[in-house]
Amino acid sequence: MGQKAKTLLALATIATATIHIINRVEYSHATNKKIIPSAGNRYYEWRFGKIKYTIRGSGTPILLLHDLMPGSSSYEFSKITGSLSKNHEVYEIDFLGYGLSDKPNMTFTNYLYVQMVSDFIKNIIGRKTDIIATGDAFPVAVMACHNDSNIVRKLIAINPPSLFQLNQIPSKQTKILKLLMDTPILGTFIYNLHTSKTAFTNLFQNDFFYNSYNIEEKYIDAYVQAAHIPDYHSKHAYASYVGKYLNANIVHALKEIDNSIYLIAGEFKHDNKNIVDNYIYYNHAIEAAYISDTKQLPHLEKPDETLSCLDMFLC
């Protein structure tokens, strides 16, 4: 081996070792605050991994499905679960690959999650269930309902994704991006950059909340923690997310469903009026409500106003 090749090899080794150390330091910082509660957690032994869930209250069942953005978990419903459980039996789950559920190294798809939700309702809840779903979890709820309307009563979406976005399927570029994200060291480094405290702070300020003064540090810490526990394997769900593997065209299902469907939108979420109008175009029975001075997470920023909408829709 020539001197130049030896030098390049040495530099590559040093760079790899440095990135690995940075990854470990980032993991340590991300998990040193225990924000996400562990008390009362149960686990559904699903065929692809354990699904963390909780049960609160009694009455007609409600299943809460968190968004599928990086760092998402059932924590996003923490401000409304208590009130909902006064009149309902409330189930919160962490999707496979998120929060405190198992995080296997696999490709996550909309159809995988549809089966997960369907199996959970049938095997754990055991009754016709209302579903409240945020963001990219709503297409999962729609497809689960379309596949078996006997397991779902009402569907409520909080800021569902645009139907145009859901038409975007994995391309050559996104497949390469997923492949890169799944690599052990470099992929973990890229993932850590996208799920650092600084990155989540920017997300909360620009996309999640309308008023920055309403952002509590514990919200950001909860997202950072959820994105990094128990280790770097959280990145595999994110790789599928950026690779467009979670997308699915739901227009056909939306047209055929005759269950009650309600949309709750943050007033200042980008392009929310067009998004809501497109859903109503394909299903005229859909009802919608807007929550003032909010963006992606009205149930965390303005829980009382969100609960008022939910009470109206769930009656």
Secondary structure, DSSP 8 states (H G I E B T S, - for coil): --HHHHHHHHHHHHHHHHHHHHHHHHHHHHHSS--S--TT-EEEEETTEEEEEEEE--SEEEEEE---STT--GGGGTTTHHHHTTTEEEEEE--TTSTTS---SS---HHHHHHHHHHHIIIII-S-EEEEEETTHHHHHHHHHHH-GGGEEEEEEES---HHHHT----HHHHHHHHHHTSTTHHHHHHHHHTSHHHHHHHIIIII-S-GGG--HHHHHHHHHHTTSSSGGGHHHHHHHHTTTT----HHHHHH--SEEEEEEETTSTTHHHHHHHHHHH-TT-EEEEETT--S-HHHHSHHHHHHHHHHHH-
